[in-house]
Amino acid sequence: MSVMAAEMMSLPRGRPFTRDDLDAMPDDGHRYELLDGVLVVSPAPRYVHQLAVGELHLLLHAAVPEDAQVLFAPFDVVLAADTVLQPDLLVAPRDAFTERDLPTAPLLAIEVLSPSTRRFDLLLKKERLERAGCQHYWVVDPEEPSITAWKLEDGAYHQIARVIGDDRFDVAEPFAIGFAPADLVP
């Protein structure tokens, strides 16, 4: 971003980004997230990414209990004044949502990997959701295809499943669901 663009958008200088700064970002097709005061900008997702998100949303929607809600990005998950994430998919109790955001860690956050977000999703976002107390974190790789699931135990994520291709991903928590990663992509 050029200096001129930064001045026109009034980006903060010499301080971390905040939720208020995020609210001032343009509606330009990019995904804007904050991670501990650092602005993270991602391009629009690719076709295979969106197919996997769509298929997974349908599966989740059919599986979540009535007192829970599944949403897909963009929707803000506010973990702190300087940390606002937008998981590709999230599940949380219905009564935890506000009209504007989810002001706490979700029960389940899911990321579908893209070349531009792979490291961010597998390292930084995972670690920040872990610190915030997100009980379940799943990562789908549509290229392989695979799914890896972690569960929070004693304040740390522990891998509970890794499934590739036509093998079945079956879990009982945070709710019963089963599918093969290959079912998420053409």
N, C-alpha and C positions, 0 to 999 in steps of 0.2 A: 504494500500500500504506500502510495507516495505521501510526502509530507503535506502537500496541499490537501489530499483527501483526508488525512488525519485531522487537519485543522478544520475542515468543513464539517466533519462529523463530531468534532469536539472530543476526541479520544483523550483519555487521561494521560498525563505526563508525570512520570516519577512516582506513581502510586499504582497499587493493584486495581484491576477492573472490579466493578461491583454490579449488582443486579440492576441498579439505576442506569449504569452505562450500557448494559446489555439491552435494556428497554429502548435505548436510543438508536440501536443498530438498524440498518435499512432492511426492508423486506425485499431481498434481492435473489431469493432462491438458495442461498447458502444457509447452512446450519451454524448458528452461533451458540457456543457453550462457554462456561467459565469453569476453570479448574484451579482452585486456590488462587484466584485473582488473575489468572492468565487466560486471555481470550483464545479460544480454539475455533477456527473457521474450517468447515468441511464443505466440499462441493456437493451438488445434488448427487444422490446415489445412482448407481448403474442399474440397468434393467434386471439382471439376475438378482441383485440385492433386493429390489422392490418385489420381485416375484416371491422370494423366500419370506420376506416380511409379510406379504399378503397371505400366503398359505399358512404361515405360523399364526397369524392373527385369527384366522378362521378356526384353526385347531384349538387355540387358547380360549377363544370366545365360547366354544362348545363345552370346554372343560372346567372353566373357573366356577366356583360356587356363586350363588346369587348375591352374597354380601360383598363380592369382589368385582372389580372393574378392570378390563384390559384396554389399554390405549396404545396407539402407535405415534411415533414422532411426526411432527414436532409437538411436544408438550413438556413444559418445564418441570423438572424435579429440583427443588431448591434444598440443597444440603447445608448451605451457609450463605451469608451475604455475598461472599466471593466465589461461591460454587453453585452453578446452575447447569445441570446436565439434561440431555434429551436422549434417553435410551431409545433404541429402535422400537422396542415394545416394553411395556411395563404393566405389572399387575399390583394393585393395592386395594385395601378395603375401600368400598364406595364412600364411606363417611370420612375418609382421610383427604379427599380432594376438595379444593376450592374451585371457584369458577376460573381462576387464573392459572393454578399450578397444583402440584403435589408438594406440600411444604415439609416433607419428611422423606426418608428413604422408602422406596417401594418394597413390597414383599418379594417381588421378582423383577429383575431387570435383564433384558435380552438385547444383545448386540449381534447384528449380522455384519460380518467382516467385509470391508472394501479395501482395495489397495491403499487408499489414502488414509484410512482410519485404523488399520490392523494393529499397529503398535500402540496407539492411543487406547483402543478398546481392550487389548490384552494386558496392558501394563497400568497406565495411569488411571483410566476410568475404573477398571477393576479394583485397584487399590483404594480409590476414593470411595467407591460404594461399600467396600469392605469396612473402611473406617467409619462410615455413616451408619452401619448396621443393617444394610440390605441383606436379607436372609438367604436369598438365592440369586446367583448370577449365571446366565447361560450365554455361550458364544457359539454362533452358527457360522461355519465357513461354507458358503454356497459353491465354491470352486471345487472342494474336495469330494463330495459334500460331507460335512461332519457337524456334530454338536458336542460341546464340552460343557459340563455343568459343575458348579461349585456350590457348596452349602456353608454358611457361616456357623462355625462351632468354636466356642471359647474365644470369640473375637477375631478369628482368622478363617479365611476360605480354605476349604479342603475339597479337592476334586472328588466328586461322587460318581461321575459317569463321563465316558468319552466313547461316542458311537460314530461309525463311519459307514457311508453308503446305504445299502439295503438292510443293514442290521437295525434292530428295533431299539429305540430310546424309550424306555418305560420307567417312570418315576411315580412315587406316591406323594411326594412333597414338592412344592407347597400344595399341590392337588394332584389327583391321578390324571396322567396323560401319557399317551404312547403314540409314536410315529417313527418312521424311518427318515433320516436326513435326506435321502434321495427323493422322498415324496415332496420336498419343499422346492425343488428346482426341476426344470424340464430336462 
